[in-house]
Every structure is written in structure tokens, then in C-alpha cells.
Amino acid sequence: MSYSVGQVAGFAGVTVRTLHHYDEIGLLSPGGRSGAGHRRYEDADLDRLQQILFYRELGFPLDEVAALLDDPDSDPREHLRRQHALLSGRIRRLQEMAAAVERAMEARTMSISLTPEERFEVFGDHDPEQYEEEVQQRWGDTDAYRESARRSASYTKADWLRIKAEGEANTLRMAALLDAGADPESEAAMDVAEEHRAMITRNHYTCTYEIHRGLAEMYVADPRFTANIDKARPGLAAYTRRAILANAARHDR
């Protein structure tokens, strides 16, 4: 089966003029001609066009694309491997750029005046705004959310670094208890859970024991939270949940 230049242009999302140009420079010459002398593209031509468009999307000039495709030592699988690696690299760089933009948006939203270096120092790879829309939908009408937004808006770089350090220290204390084999319902684990609740109250919003219970359940019910907490230690999310629930029950007595 063969296709006209108009059909191929429609398939590939390019102009007829582009295909004519590729033919003129020898980059993509159709495999056949109609009785009237019109270009007819075969399946092998479509495969080559796909390869050309991949490389063009990645920013390769046409002469380099031609050299790559006409290299006698390469094969279609090698092209696919190369394109996959190049595309993966581009995706990674775009993700990094998007994360940097999101951190800048976060800083602006919170009324923080930070230099780019300070923003990376404070937030690093963590993106507290990643689920902001979801958070607003679920808790935007609560007093806790409004209190957290109000307090966060006044925080400086020093405040955020302090809060970050406090959170990391609390996580390490809980992880150390897990490593030591301490029961999550032990006094020591419950004390660390109580420190966690107090830390939230001190830095973000009034965290009641009822709210703390809800957070504990979310740590294991939502795989995103579980994965983030378990970065410190496998199983830490479930361990922390039990410690928080035990601590809340202790204060209900």
C-alpha cells in the first residue's frame, strides 16, 4: 500500500511543503511514483519519517538527522534506544524545570521573598504545593486550613528552615525507635507522636487528637503519604500511625 503526499502530511501532522523539502534534500524520498508522476509513500517511508520527526522534535538539525539515519552501522532498534534515552533526558530536565517553577510559585503564594538559592535550600526536592488543589477541595473550608494559610504567609526563610529541621528530627526519632524494635504503643513512641502533634500545632494549625488520628490514618490509606514517610525507613508510616493512635488514646483516658 502507498500513500499520497497529502495523506502522509495528514498522518504525520506536517505540511506538504515540508515533505517536498525533505524529498528535495534527499532526507526522505518517496519509494514510488504514480502513473502521473506524483509522489507515493510506502510503509518504509513512513517509518523513516517517524524517525526524522523524533529527531527534529529533539532539536537535531536536518543534516545530523540524515547522518544518523543513513549510518550503515546503526539499525532501527538502535535508533529507538537512542531516542528513548534522549526523550527520557528531556523529560527529566522538563520535570526539574517545572519543579523549580512550582517552588517559585509556592514562595510567591506564601509571600516569601527568597533568592533562587534560598528557595532550593528551603524546599529542595520537596513540593508542599503539589497537592494544593486537592487540599483546598478537602479542607479549604476548615479552620485548620485557614489558620495554616494565615500563619504560613508570614514565615521567613529562617522559619521554614527551622520547621524543616524540626520535622526531620522528629522523623529520625521515630525511625530510631522502629530500628530498635520498640513497640509503637510504647511510652517512648507515644512521646514522639505527641511531639509531632505539638510541632504541627506550633507551626501550622491547632492539631487536636481527633485531627492527629485522621492524619495517622491518611499516612497508610494514601499511598503517596506512605511512600514519602517510608523514604526514611520502610514501614515507618504504619509504625507512626500506631504510635499516633496510641498517643491519642492515652490522652482520652
C-alpha positions in Angstrom: 0.0 0.0 0.0 1.2 3.5 -0.8 0.0 7.0 0.2 -0.1 10.3 -1.4 1.9 13.3 -0.1 -1.4 14.8 1.2 -2.3 11.7 3.1 1.2 11.4 4.7 1.1 15.1 5.6 -2.2 14.4 7.4 -0.9 11.3 9.2 2.3 13.0 10.4 1.0 16.5 11.2 3.4 18.2 8.8 2.8 20.3 5.7 3.1 19.1 2.2 5.7 21.7 1.7 7.8 20.1 4.4 7.6 16.7 2.7 8.6 18.3 -0.6 11.6 19.9 1.1 12.7 16.6 2.6 12.5 15.0 -0.8 14.5 17.8 -2.4 17.4 17.5 0.1 17.3 13.7 -0.1 16.3 13.2 3.5 13.0 11.5 2.7 12.4 10.5 -0.9 9.2 8.6 -1.5 9.6 5.0 -2.6 7.3 5.3 -5.6 5.5 7.4 -8.1 2.0 7.3 -9.5 1.4 7.0 -13.2 1.1 10.7 -13.4 4.5 11.1 -11.6 3.1 12.1 -8.2 4.9 11.1 -5.0 3.7 7.8 -3.4 5.0 7.0 0.1 5.3 3.4 1.2 5.4 1.9 4.8 9.2 2.1 4.9 9.0 5.8 4.0 6.5 6.3 6.9 8.9 4.6 9.3 11.8 6.9 8.2 9.5 9.9 8.5 8.7 8.9 12.1 12.4 8.7 12.9 13.0 12.1 11.3 10.2 13.8 13.3 11.6 12.2 16.5 15.0 13.7 16.0 13.6 17.1 14.8 11.5 17.3 18.0 14.7 16.7 20.0 16.3 19.7 18.2 18.6 17.9 15.7 19.4 19.8 12.5 18.4 18.1 9.3 21.9 17.3 8.2 22.6 15.5 11.5 19.3 13.6 11.2 20.3 12.4 7.8 23.7 11.3 9.0 22.1 9.4 11.9 19.6 7.6 9.7 22.0 6.8 6.9 24.7 5.4 9.2 25.3 1.9 7.9 26.3 0.7 11.3 23.0 1.6 13.0 19.7 -0.3 13.0 16.1 0.6 13.8 16.5 -0.8 17.4 19.5 1.4 18.0 17.6 4.4 16.8 14.8 3.6 19.2 17.2 3.1 22.1 18.9 6.4 21.3 15.6 8.3 21.0 14.3 6.8 24.3 17.4 7.9 26.1 17.2 11.4 24.6 13.5 11.7 25.3 14.0 10.5 28.9 16.7 13.1 29.4 14.4 15.8 28.0 11.5 14.7 30.2 13.8 14.7 33.3 15.0 18.2 32.5 11.5 19.5 31.9 10.3 17.9 35.2 13.2 19.7 37.0 12.3 23.0 35.4 8.6 22.5 36.3 9.5 21.7 39.9 11.6 24.9 40.1 8.7 27.0 38.7 6.3 25.4 41.2 8.7 26.2 44.1 8.9 29.8 42.9 5.1 29.9 42.7 4.9 28.4 46.2 7.2 31.1 47.6 5.2 33.8 46.0 1.9 32.4 47.2 3.3 32.3 50.8 4.6 35.9 50.4 8.2 34.7 51.0 10.9 36.8 49.5 13.7 34.3 48.8 16.5 34.3 46.3 16.7 31.2 44.0 19.5 29.8 46.1 17.4 30.2 49.3 14.3 28.6 47.6 16.3 25.5 46.8 17.9 25.5 50.3 14.5 25.6 52.0 12.3 23.4 49.7 14.8 21.2 47.9 13.0 18.4 46.0 10.0 18.5 48.3 7.0 20.2 46.8 4.4 21.1 49.5 2.2 22.7 46.9 2.0 19.6 44.8 -1.5 18.7 46.1 -2.6 22.2 47.0 -5.8 22.0 44.8 -6.7 18.6 46.4 -6.0 20.0 49.9 -8.2 23.0 49.2 -11.1 20.8 48.0 -10.9 18.6 51.0 -10.1 21.0 53.8 -10.3 24.5 52.4 -13.4 25.4 54.4 -11.9 24.2 57.7 -10.5 26.5 60.5 -7.3 24.4 60.4 -6.6 25.2 56.7 -7.3 28.9 57.1 -5.1 29.1 60.2 -2.3 27.3 58.4 -2.5 29.6 55.4 -2.5 32.7 57.5 0.5 31.6 59.6 2.5 30.4 56.6 2.1 33.7 54.8 4.3 35.4 57.4 7.1 32.8 57.6 10.6 33.8 56.6 13.4 31.6 55.3 14.6 31.1 58.8 11.2 30.0 59.9 10.9 27.4 57.1 14.4 26.0 57.8 13.5 25.7 61.5 10.3 23.9 60.7 12.1 21.6 58.2 14.7 20.7 60.8 12.1 20.0 63.5 10.2 17.7 61.2 13.3 15.8 60.1 14.4 15.4 63.7 11.0 14.1 64.7 11.1 11.6 61.8 14.5 10.4 62.8 13.5 9.9 66.4 10.5 7.7 65.3 12.7 5.8 62.9 15.3 5.1 65.6 12.6 3.5 67.7 11.5 1.4 64.8 15.1 0.3 64.2 15.4 -0.6 67.9 12.4 -2.8 67.8 10.4 -0.6 70.2 6.7 -1.3 70.4 4.8 1.6 68.5 2.5 1.7 71.5 5.3 2.1 74.0 5.7 5.3 76.1 8.7 6.3 74.0 6.9 6.0 70.7 3.8 7.8 72.0 6.0 10.6 73.3 7.5 11.1 69.9 4.0 11.1 68.4 3.0 13.8 70.9 6.0 15.8 69.9 4.7 15.5 66.3 1.3 16.8 67.2 2.7 19.7 69.2 5.0 20.5 66.3 2.0 20.8 63.9 0.2 23.0 66.4 3.2 25.2 67.0 4.0 25.7 63.3 0.8 25.3 61.3 -2.6 24.9 63.0 -4.2 23.6 66.2 -3.8 19.9 65.8 -6.4 18.2 68.1 -6.1 14.5 68.9 -9.0 13.9 66.5 -7.2 15.6 63.7 -4.0 13.8 64.6 -5.9 10.5 64.3 -7.1 11.5 60.9 -3.6 12.3 59.8 -2.4 8.9 61.1 -5.0 7.0 59.1 -4.1 9.0 55.9 -0.4 8.0 56.3 -1.3 4.4 55.5 -4.5 4.9 53.4 -2.9 7.3 50.9 0.0 5.6 49.1 1.5 9.0 48.4 1.9 9.7 52.1 3.1 6.2 52.8 5.8 6.3 50.1 7.0 9.7 51.3 7.2 8.7 55.0 8.7 5.3 54.2 11.6 7.0 52.4 13.2 7.4 55.9 12.6 3.8 56.8 10.5 1.0 55.2 7.4 0.5 57.4 7.7 3.9 59.2 4.3 5.1 58.0 2.5 2.2 59.6 4.6 2.4 62.7 3.9 6.1 63.1 0.2 5.5 62.6 0.1 3.1 65.5 2.1 5.4 67.8 -0.2 8.4 67.0 -3.3 6.4 67.6 -1.9 5.0 70.9 -0.9 8.5 72.0 -4.4 9.9 71.2 -6.0 7.0 73.2 -3.6 7.8 76.1 -4.9 11.3 76.3 -8.5 10.2 76.0 -8.2 8.3 79.3 
